[in-house]
Amino acid sequence: MPELRKDPVLGRWIIISKERRKRPTDFAVETAKSIGGFCPLCPGNEKTTPPEVLAFRLGHEQLRDAPGWQVRVVPNKYPALVIEGDLGKEGEGLYDRMNGIGAHEVIIESPNHEETLTRMSPENMFFVFKAFKERIADLEKDLRFRYVMVFKNYGRAAGASLEHSHSQLIALPILPRMIVSELAGALSYFQYKERCVFCDIIRQEMQQNVRVVCQNDQFITITPFAPRTPFEMWVLPKHHSSAFCKQDDYQLHSLSTLFSETLRRLDACITDVPYNFVLHTEPLRSGGVEHYHWHFEIVPKLTSIAGFEWGSGFYINPMPPEEAAAYLRESLDTRLKGELCEKNTAG
């Protein structure tokens, strides 16, 4: 029988349609195909992008906007919002509007055109997360901005328009509706129980250990109780923290290690699956929020949003999160054992 599950933060209801349940191999995935040709994000083509706003380079002697970088951040050449100008808020009768002021940047995650985030070493992934942190901290100084959204689209089905591995950030003059809903839901829980709902989720998931995918001393990956899509995962710090940019280098290294394992487990279940991830963190200049908990949400692109979903606000998910977590825990271990057997046989 299908189940209705309520998200404890947003109050959003999810339909877990067990009759439609599937194995990982049942999901059709559009394989990414190389389109070849010129890539503006590759080393040697730095002059074809806007001037970099941040880069981590192999040596101090390296020049700006030149090869030698590990991670490079540039303004988006075709931005959704522009950084010049003022907000120009005004009313038109009962309507409100403002200028499209913001910042839109591209984080080029690797100089290697063929390297994906899934196959990147945790040591290199650390610089990606460090770039997120430094750009959020810098954009926070601009008082026009209230929120910085960091996100990644991997695969054409997930919205990626360039092959070269990259993520993006957009600084906004208003709070996104999702963050407003999360803050409100978390505050309502805190006012009732005087505890952070995310901290309670982490404690319960660690106790029950049925939706835990992987963990280390600092972070945990779970399949949420009411997931929107098959294999949706949340990566959360185990210790309460509302601001991603407050993480130190040790914590970012720990995050990189777990995030790398999380993506490899997803890839072991469904090879090269398109996905989106989004960083959920506190609004800029909040100074710490005791009822909120920053986290990443990873959402594979495995189901489509059709009329019922748009009209009702319900998501229909054919994969119970407990089964998804079991597949994610077992798949990478099975792959590694197979690879080890092949090496021993070859030896």
C-alpha positions in Angstrom: 0.0 0.0 0.0 1.4 3.5 -0.8 2.4 5.7 2.1 2.0 9.4 2.8 5.1 10.8 4.6 5.4 14.2 6.0 8.6 16.2 5.8 9.3 17.2 9.5 10.9 20.5 8.4 8.7 21.8 5.6 5.5 20.0 6.4 5.5 18.9 2.7 3.8 15.6 2.0 5.4 12.9 -0.1 3.7 9.8 -1.7 5.9 6.7 -1.3 4.3 4.5 -4.0 5.7 1.0 -3.0 3.7 -0.7 -5.8 5.9 1.2 -8.3 9.1 0.2 -6.4 12.1 -0.3 -8.5 15.7 -1.5 -8.3 18.5 0.9 -9.3 18.9 -0.8 -12.6 15.3 -0.1 -13.5 15.8 3.7 -13.8 16.6 4.9 -17.3 19.5 7.3 -17.4 20.4 9.4 -20.4 24.1 8.9 -20.7 26.2 12.0 -21.1 27.7 12.2 -24.6 30.7 14.2 -25.5 29.9 17.0 -27.9 33.6 17.9 -28.4 34.7 21.2 -29.7 35.9 24.3 -27.9 35.6 24.4 -24.1 35.8 27.9 -22.4 36.5 26.3 -19.0 39.6 24.4 -20.0 43.1 25.7 -19.1 44.5 27.9 -21.9 41.1 29.4 -22.6 41.0 31.7 -19.5 40.8 34.9 -21.7 37.5 33.7 -23.1 35.8 33.9 -19.7 35.2 37.0 -17.6 38.2 37.8 -15.3 38.4 35.4 -12.3 37.2 36.5 -8.9 39.0 33.6 -7.1 41.4 30.9 -8.0 43.5 28.3 -6.1 46.8 27.9 -8.0 49.6 25.4 -7.8 52.3 28.1 -7.2 52.3 31.6 -6.0 54.2 32.7 -9.1 51.3 31.8 -11.4 49.5 34.6 -13.2 45.9 35.5 -12.9 43.6 34.4 -15.7 46.2 31.9 -16.9 46.8 28.1 -16.6 48.1 26.6 -13.4 44.9 26.6 -11.3 43.2 23.8 -9.4 39.8 25.6 -8.9 38.8 28.8 -10.6 35.7 31.1 -10.1 34.5 33.5 -12.7 31.4 35.6 -13.2 28.8 33.8 -15.4 29.1 35.2 -19.0 25.3 35.1 -19.3 24.2 35.9 -15.7 20.7 35.5 -14.4 21.2 38.6 -12.3 23.7 41.5 -12.7 25.9 43.0 -10.0 25.8 46.7 -11.2 23.1 49.0 -10.0 20.7 49.5 -7.1 17.6 47.5 -6.2 15.2 50.1 -7.2 12.3 48.7 -5.2 8.9 50.1 -6.2 5.2 49.4 -6.2 2.7 49.3 -9.0 -0.7 49.2 -7.3 -0.8 45.9 -5.4 2.3 44.6 -7.3 6.0 44.9 -6.1 9.1 44.8 -8.2 12.8 45.5 -8.1 15.8 45.5 -10.4 17.5 42.2 -11.1 20.5 42.8 -9.0 22.7 40.0 -7.8 25.8 38.0 -8.6 26.1 34.9 -10.8 29.3 33.0 -10.7 30.7 29.7 -12.1 33.0 27.5 -10.0 35.2 25.5 -12.4 35.9 22.5 -10.2 38.9 21.0 -12.1 41.3 21.9 -14.9 40.8 18.4 -16.3 37.9 18.4 -18.8 37.2 14.7 -18.3 37.2 14.7 -14.4 33.8 14.7 -12.7 33.1 15.6 -9.1 32.3 11.9 -8.5 35.7 10.8 -9.6 37.6 13.7 -8.0 39.9 12.9 -5.1 38.7 14.3 -1.7 42.0 16.3 -1.6 40.9 18.2 -4.7 37.3 18.4 -3.7 38.4 20.3 -0.6 39.3 23.3 -2.8 35.8 23.3 -4.4 34.2 23.6 -0.9 36.8 26.2 0.1 35.8 28.2 -3.0 32.2 28.0 -1.9 33.1 29.3 1.5 35.3 32.1 0.4 32.9 33.4 -2.2 29.9 33.4 0.2 32.0 35.3 2.8 33.0 37.9 0.2 29.5 38.4 -1.2 28.2 38.7 2.3 29.9 42.1 2.5 27.5 43.5 -0.1 24.5 44.7 1.9 22.2 44.4 -1.2 22.4 40.6 -1.0 20.4 38.5 1.5 21.3 35.0 0.4 23.9 33.1 -1.7 22.6 29.9 -3.3 25.3 27.4 -4.3 24.2 24.6 -6.6 25.4 22.1 -9.2 23.6 20.6 -12.3 25.3 17.4 -13.5 24.1 15.9 -16.7 21.9 17.3 -19.4 18.7 16.0 -17.8 19.7 18.0 -14.6 20.2 21.2 -16.5 23.9 21.2 -17.2 24.8 23.1 -20.4 28.6 22.6 -20.3 30.4 19.3 -20.1 33.4 20.6 -18.0 32.7 19.9 -14.3 31.4 23.1 -12.6 29.0 24.4 -10.1 27.4 27.8 -9.7 26.4 30.4 -7.1 23.8 33.1 -7.3 23.7 36.0 -4.8 20.1 37.1 -4.3 18.5 40.3 -2.9 15.7 38.3 -1.4 15.4 35.0 0.4 14.4 31.9 -1.7 11.0 30.5 -0.9 12.5 27.1 0.0 14.8 28.7 2.6 11.9 30.8 4.0 9.9 27.6 4.4 12.7 25.7 6.0 13.5 28.5 8.4 9.8 28.8 9.4 9.4 25.0 9.8 12.6 24.7 11.8 11.6 27.7 14.0 8.1 26.2 14.7 9.7 22.9 15.8 12.2 24.8 18.0 9.5 26.9 19.7 7.6 23.7 20.5 10.5 21.4 21.6 13.4 23.9 22.2 15.6 21.8 20.0 16.9 22.0 16.4 14.8 19.7 14.2 17.8 18.8 12.1 19.8 17.8 15.2 16.9 15.6 16.2 16.8 14.0 12.7 20.5 13.2 12.9 20.1 11.7 16.4 17.2 9.5 15.4 18.7 8.4 12.1 21.9 7.4 13.9 19.9 5.4 16.4 17.7 3.7 13.9 20.5 3.3 11.3 18.1 2.4 8.5 18.4 5.5 6.4 22.1 6.2 7.1 24.2 6.0 3.9 27.6 6.8 5.3 29.2 8.9 8.0 32.5 10.1 9.6 33.3 11.9 12.8 32.0 15.3 11.5 29.3 14.6 8.9 26.6 12.1 8.0 24.7 11.3 4.8 21.1 10.1 5.0 18.2 9.4 2.8 15.5 11.7 4.2 12.3 10.2 5.7 10.2 11.9 3.0 12.3 12.1 -0.2 11.1 13.8 -3.3 12.9 11.4 -5.7 14.6 8.0 -5.6 18.1 8.2 -3.9 17.7 11.7 -2.6 20.3 12.3 0.0 21.1 15.0 2.6 24.7 15.6 3.8 24.6 17.3 7.3 27.2 18.3 9.9 26.7 16.1 13.0 27.3 19.1 15.3 24.9 22.0 15.2 25.9 24.8 12.7 23.7 27.1 10.7 26.3 28.7 8.5 28.4 26.8 5.9 31.0 29.5 5.7 31.9 29.0 9.4 33.5 25.6 8.6 37.2 25.5 9.2 39.7 23.6 7.0 39.5 20.5 9.1 35.8 20.4 8.7 36.0 21.1 5.0 38.4 18.2 4.6 36.1 15.9 6.5 33.1 17.1 4.4 35.1 16.4 1.2 35.9 12.9 2.3 32.3 12.1 3.0 30.8 13.9 0.0 33.2 12.0 -2.3 32.1 8.7 -0.8 28.4 9.8 -1.1 28.7 10.5 -4.8 30.7 7.3 -5.5 28.0 5.3 -3.7 25.3 7.0 -5.9 27.4 6.3 -9.0 27.8 2.6 -8.0 24.0 2.3 -7.8 23.3 4.1 -11.1 26.3 4.9 -13.3 26.6 8.5 -14.4 23.2 9.5 -13.1 22.2 13.1 -13.6 21.7 15.0 -10.4 21.4 18.4 -8.7 22.8 19.4 -5.4 22.0 22.6 -3.5 23.6 24.1 -0.4 21.1 25.1 2.2 22.6 27.6 4.7 21.5 30.5 6.8 20.7 33.9 5.3 23.6 36.3 5.1 24.6 38.3 8.2 22.4 36.1 10.4 25.0 35.7 13.1 24.1 32.1 13.8 20.6 30.6 14.0 20.0 28.2 16.8 17.0 26.5 15.1 18.5 26.0 11.7 21.2 23.6 10.4 23.1 24.0 7.1 23.2 21.0 4.8 23.5 19.8 1.2 20.6 18.2 -0.6 21.5 15.8 -3.5 18.6 15.0 -5.8 19.1 12.6 -8.7 17.1 13.3 -11.8 15.2 10.0 -12.0 11.5 11.0 -12.1 9.6 13.6 -13.9 7.4 16.4 -12.6 4.0 16.1 -14.3 0.5 17.5 -13.9 -0.4 15.9 -10.6 2.9 17.1 -9.0 2.5 20.6 -10.2 -1.2 20.8 -9.4 -1.0 19.2 -5.9 2.5 20.0 -4.6 2.9 16.2 -3.9 5.8 14.3 -5.1 5.4 10.6 -6.0 8.5 8.5 -5.2 8.6 4.8 -6.2 11.6 4.1 -4.0 11.2 4.0 -0.2 14.2 5.7 1.4 15.1 2.7 3.5 15.6 0.6 0.4 17.5 3.4 -1.3 19.9 3.6 1.7 20.4 -0.1 1.7 21.3 -0.1 -2.0 23.6 2.9 -1.5 25.4 1.2 1.4 25.9 -2.1 -0.4 26.5 -1.0 -4.0 30.0 0.6 -3.6 31.1 -2.3 -1.3 30.0 -4.8 -3.9 31.8 -2.9 -6.7 35.1 -2.6 -4.7 35.0 -6.3 -3.9 34.5 -7.1 -7.6 37.4 -4.9 -8.5 39.6 -6.6 -5.9 38.6 -10.0 -7.2 39.5 -8.9 -10.8 42.9 -7.7 -9.6 43.6 -10.9 -7.7 42.5 -13.0 -10.7 44.7 -10.9 -13.0 47.6 -11.3 -10.6 
